[in-house]
Amino acid sequence: MLSIFKNICIKNKQKCLLCSLPHAQDSELCRPCLEDLPWANLTCFQCGLPLNAQRSGYLCGQCLQHPPPYTNTTAAFLYLFPINALLPRLKSSRGLHHHHWMTDCLIRQINNRHQALPEILIPVPIHITRRITRGFNQSEWICRHLSQSLHIPTDYVSLTKVKASQAQAQLDSFNRRRNLKAHFRYQGPAYSHVAVIDDVMTTGTTAAAIAKTLLLAGVQQVDIWVLARTPEPDFLD
């Protein structure tokens, strides 16, 4: 009886990572903060951009006319406040404690789609020089939690980034494509279904470059799973 009371007290003293108020939820966030996040619910099935529709699962006009090489995109959130303030911290050790609950939110979105799960997860790689500088690859942290929760194995070695490139956040869509040309190499099995894991999908340039590389190597289907998808600049206008 005493141990049960102790556990209840500990749980009630847990503080929300966003508002710092105590709560009794079985997660790092309180329910009001969790539900107030910019969930990526009404989005294009293929590219993940927001849709002017009543439900998700449709294709946007761009994907109907010029479909990307990946089959679908699943994101937990839109890259809006407070997600756009929290996600950059994942690239430093100071913000890694946020990856767990954000990945749990991505799992919630994946389960809500009721789609066939991939046979393998592949994190978006970073160049060796950036890994040495940063000390870790945040996509691998996300991948590890997804793998443990969904019981899907991860291939950490077959996809590599063979050329260092300028940070994508500093470039427009045209220069993003030029920046990533021939930068990825895949030397692995011809999987039937792969999910590529990253923290943020901005223009889709990295996702497209990786999907093309995998498809050329014999992979049959490539999905994109990300914590957040950046909407078009005029989304809130």
NUVEX-33784 format. One line per field, with one value per residue: residue in three letters; z, x, y negated of N, C-alpha, C in turn. Coordinates in nm, 4 decimals, m for minus. Last residue first. Example, Ala and Ser with C-alpha at 12.3 -4.5 7.8 and 13.67 -1.06 7.14 Angstrom:
! residues 2
residu: [SER|ALA] .
n.Z: [0.7080|0.7800] .
n.X: [1.2850|1.3190] .
n.Y: [0.2250|0.5690] .
ca.Z: [0.7140|0.7800] .
ca.X: [1.3670|1.2300] .
ca.Y: [0.1060|0.4500] .
c.Z: [0.7870|0.7800] .
c.X: [1.2900|1.3200] .
c.Y: [m0.0030|0.3300] .
END
This chain:
! residues 237
residu: [ASP|LEU|PHE|ASP|PRO|GLU|PRO|THR|ARG|ALA|LEU|VAL|TRP|ILE|ASP|VAL|GLN|GLN|VAL|GLY|ALA|LEU|LEU|LEU|THR|LYS|ALA|ILE|ALA|ALA|ALA|THR|THR|GLY|THR|THR|MET|VAL|ASP|ASP|ILE|VAL|ALA|VAL|HIS|SER|TYR|ALA|PRO|GLY|GLN|TYR|ARG|PHE|HIS|ALA|LYS|LEU|ASN|ARG|ARG|ARG|ASN|PHE|SER|ASP|LEU|GLN|ALA|GLN|ALA|GLN|SER|ALA|LYS|VAL|LYS|THR|LEU|SER|VAL|TYR|ASP|THR|PRO|ILE|HIS|LEU|SER|GLN|SER|LEU|HIS|ARG|CYS|ILE|TRP|GLU|SER|GLN|ASN|PHE|GLY|ARG|THR|ILE|ARG|ARG|THR|ILE|HIS|ILE|PRO|VAL|PRO|ILE|LEU|ILE|GLU|PRO|LEU|ALA|GLN|HIS|ARG|ASN|ASN|ILE|GLN|ARG|ILE|LEU|CYS|ASP|THR|MET|TRP|HIS|HIS|HIS|HIS|LEU|GLY|ARG|SER|SER|LYS|LEU|ARG|PRO|LEU|LEU|ALA|ASN|ILE|PRO|PHE|LEU|TYR|LEU|PHE|ALA|ALA|THR|THR|ASN|THR|TYR|PRO|PRO|PRO|HIS|GLN|LEU|CYS|GLN|GLY|CYS|LEU|TYR|GLY|SER|ARG|GLN|ALA|ASN|LEU|PRO|LEU|GLY|CYS|GLN|PHE|CYS|THR|LEU|ASN|ALA|TRP|PRO|LEU|ASP|GLU|LEU|CYS|PRO|ARG|CYS|LEU|GLU|SER|ASP|GLN|ALA|HIS|PRO|LEU|SER|CYS|LEU|LEU|CYS|LYS|GLN|LYS|ASN|LYS|ILE|CYS|ILE|ASN|LYS|PHE|ILE|SER|LEU|MET] .
n.Z: [m4.3853|m4.3107|m4.5493|m4.7034|m4.6993|m4.6267|m4.3300|m4.2486|m4.0248|m3.7760|m3.7469|m4.0177|m4.2563|m4.5780|m4.7665|m5.0578|m5.2094|m5.3122|m5.3885|m5.5892|m5.6169|m5.6923|m5.4420|m5.3008|m5.4480|m5.4227|m5.1432|m5.1192|m5.2611|m5.1182|m4.8661|m4.9402|m5.0321|m4.8819|m4.7521|m4.4734|m4.2137|m3.9289|m3.8515|m4.0142|m4.1739|m4.4114|m4.4346|m4.7006|m4.8455|m4.9524|m5.0047|m5.1142|m4.8809|m4.9706|m5.0102|m5.1295|m5.0756|m5.1484|m5.3198|m5.5717|m5.4637|m5.2670|m5.3804|m5.5691|m5.3914|m5.2609|m5.4662|m5.4877|m5.2282|m5.0505|m4.7416|m4.4765|m4.4176|m4.5041|m4.4802|m4.7432|m4.7037|m4.7727|m4.9146|m4.8447|m4.6188|m4.6566|m4.5772|m4.4193|m4.1378|m3.9878|m4.0060|m3.7558|m3.7170|m3.5194|m3.2924|m3.2066|m3.0022|m3.1133|m3.3385|m3.2227|m3.0902|m3.3096|m3.4541|m3.2874|m3.2995|m3.5723|m3.5957|m3.4651|m3.4275|m3.2459|m3.2456|m3.3967|m3.5184|m3.6137|m3.7844|m3.9722|m4.0887|m4.1960|m4.2608|m4.1611|m4.2869|m4.1678|m4.0795|m4.1746|m4.0883|m4.2524|m4.3435|m4.2481|m4.2019|m4.3626|m4.1651|m3.9823|m3.8859|m3.6163|m3.6019|m3.6737|m3.4615|m3.2484|m3.3294|m3.2892|m3.0113|m2.9505|m3.0419|m2.8428|m2.6179|m2.7017|m2.7567|m2.5424|m2.4599|m2.6293|m2.5958|m2.5420|m2.7545|m3.0572|m3.2191|m3.0755|m3.1011|m3.3176|m3.1846|m3.0447|m3.2194|m3.3710|m3.1754|m3.0749|m3.4026|m3.6639|m3.8584|m3.7567|m3.6343|m3.7198|m4.0521|m4.3246|m4.6670|m4.9272|m5.1349|m5.3166|m5.5430|m5.5994|m5.8869|m6.0216|m5.9993|m5.7387|m5.5920|m5.6349|m5.5178|m5.2707|m5.1959|m4.8784|m4.6107|m4.3680|m4.4100|m4.5269|m4.6648|m4.7680|m4.6118|m4.5496|m4.6802|m4.7310|m4.9730|m4.9632|m4.8363|m4.7005|m4.3888|m4.1055|m3.8940|m3.7220|m3.4434|m3.2643|m2.9302|m2.7514|m2.6374|m2.4634|m2.2886|m2.1617|m2.0461|m2.0066|m2.1080|m2.0743|m1.9381|m1.7981|m1.5906|m1.3785|m1.3222|m1.2627|m1.5234|m1.7327|m1.9967|m2.1078|m1.9493|m1.6443|m1.3703|m1.1168|m0.8913|m0.9451|m0.9358|m0.6637|m0.5592|m0.6639|m0.5427|m0.2740|m0.2819|m0.3427|m0.1167|0.0796|0.0000] .
n.X: [m0.1609|m0.0425|0.0913|0.2856|0.5023|0.3886|0.5197|0.7400|0.6739|0.8386|0.9406|0.8740|0.9117|0.8387|0.8872|0.9405|0.9576|1.1721|1.5157|1.7079|1.8557|1.6725|1.5518|1.7554|1.7789|1.5203|1.5182|1.7160|1.5948|1.3548|1.4525|1.5785|1.3484|1.1385|1.1519|1.1521|1.1127|1.3051|1.4229|1.3661|1.3820|1.2162|1.1095|1.0634|1.0097|1.1820|1.5351|1.7952|2.0645|2.3198|2.4391|2.3920|2.4821|2.4374|2.5006|2.4038|2.3033|2.2497|2.2614|2.0614|1.8434|1.8890|1.8589|1.5763|1.4843|1.7510|1.9400|1.9891|1.9160|2.1210|2.4617|2.6589|2.8001|3.0196|2.9339|2.8100|2.6112|2.4670|2.2964|2.3741|2.3683|2.1427|1.8349|1.6292|1.3153|1.0380|0.8774|0.7884|0.9716|1.2264|1.2098|1.1703|1.4171|1.5910|1.5107|1.5913|1.8677|1.9131|1.8697|2.0859|2.3932|2.6745|2.8742|2.9292|3.1789|3.1360|2.9218|3.0408|3.2160|3.0436|2.7112|2.4231|2.1281|1.8127|1.7661|1.5395|1.3725|1.1852|0.9390|0.6644|0.3151|0.0217|m0.1797|m0.3220|m0.2901|m0.2458|0.0183|0.1431|0.0669|0.1993|0.4611|0.4857|0.4708|0.7079|0.8807|0.8392|0.9339|1.2122|1.3333|1.3872|1.6412|1.8089|1.8994|2.1689|2.3053|2.1520|1.9464|1.7257|1.6787|1.5083|1.2564|1.1564|1.0578|0.8799|0.6912|0.5050|0.5169|0.5600|0.5662|0.3189|0.3944|0.4483|0.4026|0.4564|0.4210|0.4650|0.6527|0.8966|0.9326|0.6359|0.4379|0.3048|0.0243|m0.0268|0.1402|0.0111|m0.2421|m0.2304|m0.4400|m0.5811|m0.5328|m0.7474|m1.0442|m1.1323|m0.8830|m0.6461|m0.3545|m0.0001|0.2197|0.2913|0.3141|0.0978|m0.1334|m0.1481|m0.3317|m0.4444|m0.2451|m0.0013|m0.0529|0.0765|m0.0649|m0.2645|m0.2410|m0.0235|m0.1215|m0.3328|m0.1851|0.1699|0.4379|0.5512|0.3002|0.0599|m0.0319|m0.0516|0.1542|0.2729|0.4057|0.5752|0.5101|0.6797|0.7036|0.5280|0.6446|0.5230|0.3820|0.2253|0.4180|0.4812|0.2328|0.2041|0.4172|0.3345|0.1070|0.2335|0.3887|0.1923|0.0831] .
n.Y: [m3.2663|m3.0319|m2.9546|m3.0678|m2.8871|m2.5493|m2.3790|m2.1228|m1.8671|m1.6663|m1.4103|m1.1796|m0.9363|m0.8356|m0.5326|m0.3595|m0.0414|0.1152|0.0871|0.0708|m0.1539|m0.3411|m0.3763|m0.5114|m0.7504|m0.8550|m0.9000|m1.0983|m1.3079|m1.3429|m1.4265|m1.6667|m1.8097|m1.8923|m2.1301|m1.9945|m1.7860|m1.6960|m1.4447|m1.1235|m0.8085|m0.6152|m0.2905|m0.0570|0.2491|0.4388|0.3803|0.4880|0.4106|0.1624|m0.1146|m0.4341|m0.7692|m1.1168|m1.3215|m1.3900|m1.7019|m1.8825|m2.1362|m2.1379|m2.1454|m2.3883|m2.5706|m2.5559|m2.6302|m2.8075|m2.7531|m2.7054|m2.4497|m2.2816|m2.3637|m2.2254|m1.8957|m1.6245|m1.3164|m1.0847|m0.9433|m0.6166|m0.3276|m0.1087|m0.1418|m0.1013|0.0155|0.1551|0.3387|0.2685|0.2258|m0.0140|m0.0799|m0.0466|m0.2148|m0.4672|m0.4947|m0.4966|m0.7212|m0.9278|m0.8836|m0.9230|m1.1928|m1.3075|m1.1752|m1.3178|m1.5067|m1.7324|m1.6693|m1.4107|m1.4586|m1.6224|m1.4393|m1.2450|m1.3655|m1.1766|m1.0014|m0.9303|m0.5845|m0.3477|m0.0463|0.2116|0.2781|0.0556|0.1354|0.0366|m0.1919|m0.3557|m0.6103|m0.5974|m0.5149|m0.7573|m0.9246|m0.7943|m0.8260|m1.1013|m1.1044|m0.9754|m1.1726|m1.3621|m1.2291|m1.2058|m1.4481|m1.6085|m1.5558|m1.6914|m1.9479|m1.9477|m1.8444|m1.9574|m1.9097|m1.9625|m2.2301|m2.2548|m2.1870|m2.4143|m2.6000|m2.4615|m2.3924|m2.5649|m2.7112|m2.4604|m2.2341|m2.0020|m1.6669|m1.4063|m1.2843|m1.0824|m1.0503|m0.8022|m0.7361|m0.9323|m1.0904|m1.2985|m1.3819|m1.6244|m1.6239|m1.5381|m1.7025|m1.9503|m1.9134|m1.6453|m1.3675|m1.2589|m1.2209|m1.3876|m1.5867|m1.8161|m2.0381|m2.1773|m2.0359|m2.0620|m1.8038|m1.5383|m1.4090|m1.2111|m1.3028|m1.6244|m1.6582|m1.7211|m1.6905|m1.7546|m1.9714|m2.1861|m2.1358|m2.1029|m1.8548|m1.9055|m2.0993|m1.9513|m1.7230|m1.7713|m1.5531|m1.3061|m1.0817|m1.0176|m1.2971|m1.4627|m1.7558|m2.0917|m2.3002|m2.3550|m2.3675|m2.1596|m1.9369|m1.9201|m1.7277|m1.5132|m1.4744|m1.2569|m1.0542|m1.0539|m0.9799|m0.7240|m0.5916|m0.6019|m0.4398|m0.1972|m0.1585|m0.1235|0.1204] .
ca.Z: [m4.4389|m4.2078|m4.4835|m4.6955|m4.6317|m4.7210|m4.4273|m4.2651|m4.1660|m3.8174|m3.6324|m3.9565|m4.1231|m4.4988|m4.6922|m4.9587|m5.1589|m5.3833|m5.2865|m5.5872|m5.5634|m5.7937|m5.5506|m5.2565|m5.4272|m5.5547|m5.2044|m5.0573|m5.2988|m5.2586|m4.8774|m4.8846|m5.1185|m4.9335|m4.8908|m4.5100|m4.3597|m3.9981|m3.7551|m3.9952|m4.0522|m4.3866|m4.3839|m4.6099|m4.7902|m5.0187|m4.9189|m5.1886|m4.9431|m4.8805|m5.0347|m5.0642|m5.1351|m5.0739|m5.1871|m5.5591|m5.5815|m5.2312|m5.2650|m5.6127|m5.4844|m5.1825|m5.4186|m5.6024|m5.2804|m5.1080|m4.8868|m4.5288|m4.3672|m4.5899|m4.4062|m4.6659|m4.7754|m4.6810|m4.9340|m4.8857|m4.6856|m4.6054|m4.6390|m4.5649|m4.2089|m3.9619|m4.0810|m3.8159|m3.7136|m3.6577|m3.3179|m3.3148|m2.9780|m2.9890|m3.3543|m3.3112|m3.0124|m3.2038|m3.5127|m3.3182|m3.1712|m3.5163|m3.6639|m3.3986|m3.5333|m3.2628|m3.1535|m3.3129|m3.4560|m3.5212|m3.6710|m3.8861|m4.0246|m4.0855|m4.3011|m4.1682|m4.2371|m4.2611|m4.0431|m4.2111|m4.0707|m4.2005|m4.2879|m4.3295|m4.1526|m4.3471|m4.2878|m4.0078|m4.0317|m3.6617|m3.5663|m3.7543|m3.5974|m3.2446|m3.3240|m3.4253|m3.0886|m2.9094|m3.1155|m2.9813|m2.6274|m2.6589|m2.8682|m2.6106|m2.3748|m2.6610|m2.6280|m2.4462|m2.6437|m2.9507|m3.2810|m3.0902|m2.9844|m3.3369|m3.2690|m2.9727|m3.1187|m3.4409|m3.2317|m3.0194|m3.2595|m3.6132|m3.8017|m3.8491|m3.6218|m3.5961|m3.9577|m4.1971|m4.5596|m4.8372|m5.1432|m5.1979|m5.5496|m5.5545|m5.7632|m6.0191|m6.1253|m5.8496|m5.5956|m5.6756|m5.6622|m5.3108|m5.2543|m5.0173|m4.6973|m4.4323|m4.3518|m4.3981|m4.6720|m4.7410|m4.7164|m4.5084|m4.6647|m4.5933|m4.9364|m5.0208|m4.8068|m4.8214|m4.4754|m4.2382|m3.9129|m3.8684|m3.5007|m3.4053|m3.0249|m2.8129|m2.7357|m2.5673|m2.3773|m2.2372|m2.1550|m1.9548|m2.1232|m2.0317|m2.0455|m1.8176|m1.7159|m1.3489|m1.3840|m1.2264|m1.4209|m1.5993|m1.9101|m2.1769|m2.0065|m1.7897|m1.4302|m1.2472|m0.8848|m0.9328|m1.0629|m0.7615|m0.5246|m0.6969|m0.6888|m0.3146|m0.2465|m0.4354|m0.2461|0.0883|0.0000] .
ca.X: [m0.2142|m0.1218|m0.0047|0.1577|0.5149|0.4218|0.4153|0.7295|0.6721|0.7651|0.8750|0.9454|0.8572|0.9114|0.8029|1.0058|0.8735|1.0452|1.4114|1.6176|1.9260|1.7696|1.4767|1.7086|1.8961|1.5727|1.4238|1.7361|1.7283|1.3518|1.3705|1.6564|1.4636|1.1322|1.1034|1.1259|1.1052|1.2214|1.3549|1.4365|1.3506|1.3319|1.0725|1.1539|0.9401|1.0533|1.4180|1.6833|1.9645|2.2484|2.4993|2.3272|2.5177|2.4021|2.5613|2.5004|2.3221|2.2452|2.3464|2.2008|1.8593|1.8852|1.9942|1.6631|1.4576|1.6180|1.9241|2.0351|1.8305|2.0054|2.3378|2.6155|2.7240|2.9731|2.9891|2.9499|2.6288|2.5677|2.2837|2.3685|2.4963|2.2189|1.9595|1.6882|1.4616|1.0872|0.9396|0.7120|0.8275|1.1918|1.2393|1.0685|1.2923|1.6066|1.4983|1.4491|1.7987|1.9359|1.7768|1.9566|2.2964|2.5646|2.8855|2.8092|3.1552|3.2463|2.9044|2.9368|3.2694|3.1315|2.8497|2.4975|2.2658|1.8849|1.7788|1.6708|1.3852|1.3112|1.0181|0.7802|0.4421|0.1218|m0.1155|m0.3615|m0.3034|m0.3745|m0.0873|0.1626|0.0230|0.0537|0.4045|0.4947|0.3653|0.5817|0.8731|0.8066|0.7907|1.1320|1.3113|1.2592|1.5339|1.7786|1.7587|2.0813|2.2767|2.2511|2.0779|1.7620|1.7560|1.6509|1.3284|1.2101|1.1538|0.9937|0.7778|0.6404|0.5422|0.5099|0.6809|0.3631|0.3530|0.3741|0.4663|0.3863|0.4910|0.3855|0.5110|0.8540|0.9706|0.7733|0.4552|0.4465|0.0889|m0.1028|0.1702|0.1502|m0.2298|m0.2354|m0.3173|m0.5886|m0.5324|m0.6194|m0.9693|m1.1905|m0.9764|m0.7750|m0.4560|m0.1399|0.1826|0.2739|0.4202|0.2290|m0.0851|m0.1372|m0.2155|m0.5050|m0.3584|m0.0110|m0.0544|0.0318|0.0471|m0.2530|m0.3473|m0.0159|m0.0083|m0.3593|m0.2826|0.0335|0.3586|0.6296|0.3844|0.1660|m0.0359|m0.0546|0.0425|0.2641|0.3047|0.6350|0.4559|0.6522|0.8259|0.5203|0.6174|0.5867|0.4830|0.1595|0.3545|0.5855|0.2926|0.1057|0.4147|0.4585|0.0931|0.1338|0.4553|0.2817|0.0000] .
ca.Y: [m3.3930|m3.1005|m2.8643|m3.1394|m3.0178|m2.6548|m2.4164|m2.2674|m1.9050|m1.7862|m1.4716|m1.2927|m0.9618|m0.9351|m0.6260|m0.4458|m0.1509|0.1054|0.0775|0.1853|m0.0372|m0.2982|m0.3126|m0.3804|m0.6644|m0.8189|m0.8054|m0.9674|m1.2600|m1.3013|m1.3057|m1.5569|m1.7859|m1.7562|m2.1326|m2.1343|m1.7859|m1.7945|m1.5313|m1.2506|m0.8828|m0.7012|m0.4233|m0.1279|0.1313|0.4171|0.3999|0.4301|0.4987|0.2528|0.0162|m0.3213|m0.6407|m0.9969|m1.3250|m1.2806|m1.6179|m1.7411|m2.1085|m2.1395|m2.0338|m2.2653|m2.5447|m2.5275|m2.4960|m2.7965|m2.7556|m2.8338|m2.5576|m2.3017|m2.3385|m2.3412|m1.9976|m1.7284|m1.4500|m1.0746|m1.0716|m0.7093|m0.4597|m0.0957|m0.1460|m0.2229|0.0299|0.0360|0.3234|0.2696|0.3565|0.0501|m0.0879|0.0224|m0.0728|m0.4089|m0.4900|m0.3963|m0.5879|m0.9097|m0.8800|m0.7896|m1.1018|m1.3114|m1.2035|m1.2233|m1.3946|m1.7298|m1.7997|m1.4355|m1.3673|m1.6797|m1.5605|m1.2098|m1.3419|m1.3020|m1.0096|m1.0176|m0.7259|m0.4000|m0.1906|0.1589|0.3870|0.0962|0.0839|0.1412|m0.1457|m0.2163|m0.5934|m0.6502|m0.4200|m0.6362|m0.9544|m0.8136|m0.6910|m1.0479|m1.1705|m0.9137|m1.0467|m1.3948|m1.2561|m1.0906|m1.3550|m1.6299|m1.5037|m1.5521|m1.9282|m2.0146|m1.7539|m1.9741|m1.9032|m1.8217|m2.1878|m2.2856|m2.0915|m2.2988|m2.6461|m2.5234|m2.2887|m2.5739|m2.7256|m2.5879|m2.3063|m2.1049|m1.8063|m1.4284|m1.3763|m1.0906|m1.1211|m0.8859|m0.7009|m0.8587|m0.9491|m1.2761|m1.3037|m1.5867|m1.6587|m1.4797|m1.5591|m1.9312|m1.9324|m1.7857|m1.4197|m1.3001|m1.1030|m1.3607|m1.4762|m1.7796|m1.9262|m2.2397|m2.0380|m2.0806|m1.9445|m1.5807|m1.5026|m1.1839|m1.1683|m1.5433|m1.6748|m1.7330|m1.5989|m1.7459|m1.8370|m2.1949|m2.1359|m2.2354|m1.8729|m1.8024|m2.1306|m2.0758|m1.7065|m1.7702|m1.6751|m1.4219|m1.1327|m0.9189|m1.2235|m1.3199|m1.6843|m1.9495|m2.2751|m2.3335|m2.4724|m2.2854|m1.9927|m1.9259|m1.8582|m1.5265|m1.5794|m1.3858|m1.0867|m1.0829|m1.1087|m0.8268|m0.6058|m0.6677|m0.5815|m0.2523|m0.1761|m0.2380|0.0000] .
c.Z: [m4.4530|m4.2579|m4.3869|m4.6209|m4.6127|m4.6491|m4.5231|m4.3671|m4.1756|m3.9664|m3.6751|m3.8351|m4.0579|m4.3663|m4.6132|m4.8982|m5.0498|m5.3383|m5.3554|m5.4781|m5.5495|m5.7492|m5.6609|m5.3682|m5.3897|m5.5429|m5.3426|m5.1206|m5.2431|m5.3027|m5.0201|m4.8976|m5.0690|m5.0207|m4.9485|m4.6511|m4.4016|m4.1485|m3.8246|m3.8934|m4.0437|m4.2744|m4.3509|m4.5603|m4.6817|m4.9719|m4.9978|m5.1100|m5.0195|m4.9544|m4.9369|m5.1075|m5.0557|m5.1510|m5.1051|m5.4227|m5.5589|m5.3485|m5.2341|m5.5006|m5.5346|m5.2729|m5.3253|m5.5558|m5.3978|m5.1735|m4.9287|m4.6770|m4.4241|m4.5466|m4.4921|m4.5970|m4.6818|m4.7610|m4.8295|m4.9096|m4.7165|m4.6830|m4.5749|m4.6377|m4.3608|m4.0569|m4.0681|m3.8872|m3.7875|m3.6519|m3.4661|m3.3540|m3.0805|m2.9680|m3.2310|m3.3220|m3.0951|m3.1222|m3.4048|m3.3666|m3.1921|m3.3797|m3.6130|m3.4643|m3.4713|m3.3834|m3.1670|m3.2082|m3.3557|m3.4458|m3.5667|m3.7648|m3.9322|m4.0144|m4.1780|m4.2050|m4.2411|m4.2068|m4.1515|m4.1713|m4.1071|m4.1864|m4.2226|m4.2642|m4.2410|m4.3035|m4.2572|m4.1403|m4.0700|m3.8103|m3.6143|m3.7277|m3.6877|m3.3838|m3.3206|m3.4306|m3.2341|m2.9866|m3.0769|m3.0661|m2.7688|m2.6755|m2.8290|m2.7149|m2.4395|m2.5749|m2.6528|m2.4731|m2.5421|m2.8345|m3.1821|m3.1513|m2.9918|m3.2194|m3.2957|m3.0596|m3.0478|m3.3443|m3.3006|m3.0783|m3.1785|m3.4630|m3.7686|m3.7795|m3.7478|m3.5954|m3.8326|m4.1032|m4.4363|m4.7290|m5.0521|m5.2007|m5.4267|m5.5568|m5.7264|m5.8908|m6.1323|m5.9831|m5.7070|m5.6868|m5.7121|m5.4620|m5.2903|m5.0663|m4.8435|m4.5256|m4.4318|m4.3323|m4.5318|m4.7579|m4.6722|m4.6285|m4.6244|m4.5721|m4.7948|m4.9706|m4.8515|m4.7856|m4.5988|m4.3394|m4.0537|m3.9046|m3.6524|m3.4763|m3.1693|m2.9127|m2.8082|m2.6767|m2.4936|m2.3329|m2.2300|m2.0733|m2.0548|m2.0379|m1.9929|m1.9383|m1.7249|m1.4760|m1.3533|m1.2912|m1.3886|m1.4883|m1.7670|m2.0827|m2.0748|m1.8444|m1.5822|m1.3103|m1.0182|m0.9275|m1.0575|m0.8941|m0.6257|m0.6695|m0.7318|m0.4647|m0.2908|m0.4107|m0.3487|m0.0454|0.0000] .
c.X: [m0.3673|m0.1808|m0.0961|0.0503|0.3813|0.4228|0.4662|0.6205|0.6521|0.7800|0.7913|0.8694|0.9390|0.8386|0.8928|0.9017|0.9473|0.9585|1.2788|1.5132|1.8344|1.8460|1.5700|1.6362|1.8531|1.6909|1.4717|1.6441|1.7546|1.4860|1.3692|1.5814|1.5487|1.2510|1.0856|1.0693|1.0634|1.2273|1.2587|1.3601|1.4338|1.2953|1.2006|1.0865|1.0276|0.9863|1.2894|1.5555|1.8575|2.1465|2.4385|2.3935|2.4501|2.4418|2.5330|2.5698|2.4355|2.2694|2.3565|2.2945|2.0028|1.9076|2.0009|1.8034|1.5487|1.6044|1.7785|2.0035|1.8677|1.9197|2.2174|2.4842|2.6913|2.9015|2.9326|3.0146|2.7766|2.5638|2.3839|2.3609|2.4858|2.3368|2.0355|1.8178|1.5084|1.2389|0.9765|0.7667|0.7457|1.0406|1.1970|1.0863|1.1789|1.4785|1.5025|1.4234|1.6491|1.8698|1.7930|1.8555|2.1580|2.4810|2.7768|2.8160|3.0401|3.2236|3.0136|2.9117|3.1674|3.1871|2.9373|2.6412|2.3199|2.0272|1.8510|1.6768|1.5269|1.3016|1.1461|0.8549|0.5568|0.2544|m0.0162|m0.3064|m0.3439|m0.3971|m0.2236|0.0505|0.0341|m0.0014|0.2520|0.4355|0.3667|0.4644|0.7475|0.7930|0.7500|0.9827|1.2166|1.2305|1.3965|1.6671|1.7188|1.9337|2.1808|2.2103|2.1901|1.9009|1.7960|1.7379|1.4742|1.2978|1.2227|1.0948|0.8992|0.7392|0.4522|0.5378|0.6397|0.4729|0.3823|0.3133|0.3817|0.4669|0.4022|0.4736|0.4237|0.7021|0.9319|0.8061|0.6021|0.4761|0.2335|m0.0331|0.0923|0.1847|m0.0890|m0.2167|m0.3364|m0.4507|m0.5432|m0.6318|m0.8419|m1.1178|m1.0262|m0.8829|m0.5768|m0.2335|0.0354|0.2393|0.4076|0.3381|0.0595|m0.0747|m0.2246|m0.3953|m0.4167|m0.1207|m0.0720|0.0399|m0.0044|m0.1381|m0.3382|m0.1188|m0.0016|m0.2467|m0.3120|m0.0631|0.2236|0.5526|0.4607|0.2512|0.0813|m0.0635|0.0565|0.1420|0.3000|0.5327|0.5076|0.6062|0.8038|0.6466|0.6191|0.5471|0.5552|0.2582|0.2899|0.5242|0.3993|0.1631|0.3174|0.4611|0.2152|0.1171|0.3608|0.3492|0.0869] .
c.Y: [m3.3874|m3.2326|m2.9374|m3.0579|m3.0893|m2.7904|m2.5227|m2.3007|m2.0553|m1.8115|m1.5909|m1.3435|m1.0722|m0.9553|m0.7211|m0.5393|m0.2262|m0.0118|0.0480|0.1861|0.0845|m0.1738|m0.2627|m0.3056|m0.5226|m0.7236|m0.7621|m0.8634|m1.1213|m1.2442|m1.2530|m1.4251|m1.6688|m1.7197|m1.9932|m2.1427|m1.9263|m1.7718|m1.6267|m1.3346|m1.0103|m0.7978|m0.4986|m0.2558|0.0695|0.2876|0.3758|0.4580|0.4213|0.3363|0.1151|m0.1914|m0.5295|m0.8710|m1.1996|m1.2780|m1.5182|m1.6474|m1.9595|m2.0950|m2.0248|m2.1449|m2.4243|m2.4898|m2.4598|m2.6598|m2.7552|m2.8527|m2.6933|m2.4204|m2.3760|m2.3090|m2.1125|m1.8360|m1.5445|m1.2100|m1.0858|m0.8396|m0.5547|m0.2289|m0.1518|m0.2420|m0.1022|0.0717|0.1982|0.2531|0.3736|0.1871|m0.0111|0.0266|0.0065|m0.2581|m0.4303|m0.3829|m0.4793|m0.7680|m0.8560|m0.7757|m0.9585|m1.2181|m1.1954|m1.2646|m1.2899|m1.6191|m1.7953|m1.5672|m1.3900|m1.5898|m1.6244|m1.3338|m1.3212|m1.2683|m1.1513|m1.0353|m0.8046|m0.5471|m0.2325|0.0071|0.3371|0.2122|0.1318|0.0783|m0.0347|m0.1636|m0.4510|m0.6296|m0.4666|m0.5367|m0.8315|m0.8401|m0.6979|m0.9072|m1.1244|m0.9742|m0.9686|m1.2676|m1.2946|m1.1188|m1.2426|m1.5224|m1.5241|m1.4947|m1.7853|m1.9873|m1.8146|m1.8848|m1.9353|m1.8051|m2.0412|m2.2424|m2.1285|m2.2089|m2.5299|m2.5849|m2.3491|m2.4732|m2.6323|m2.5935|m2.4495|m2.1846|m1.8860|m1.5680|m1.3870|m1.1799|m1.1254|m0.9471|m0.7846|m0.8419|m0.8676|m1.1270|m1.2857|m1.5085|m1.6102|m1.5049|m1.4882|m1.7834|m1.9080|m1.7956|m1.5657|m1.3443|m1.1360|m1.2400|m1.4532|m1.6628|m1.8938|m2.1339|m2.1191|m2.0917|m1.9570|m1.7267|m1.5571|m1.2777|m1.1494|m1.4095|m1.5867|m1.7631|m1.6033|m1.6462|m1.8416|m2.0597|m2.1391|m2.2442|m2.0064|m1.8262|m2.0329|m2.1117|m1.8370|m1.7637|m1.6603|m1.5525|m1.2528|m0.9593|m1.1256|m1.2359|m1.5363|m1.8844|m2.1263|m2.3151|m2.4647|m2.3956|m2.1273|m1.9943|m1.8488|m1.6591|m1.5983|m1.5015|m1.2248|m1.1261|m1.1495|m0.9654|m0.7149|m0.6917|m0.6612|m0.4019|m0.2363|m0.2660|m0.1259] .
END
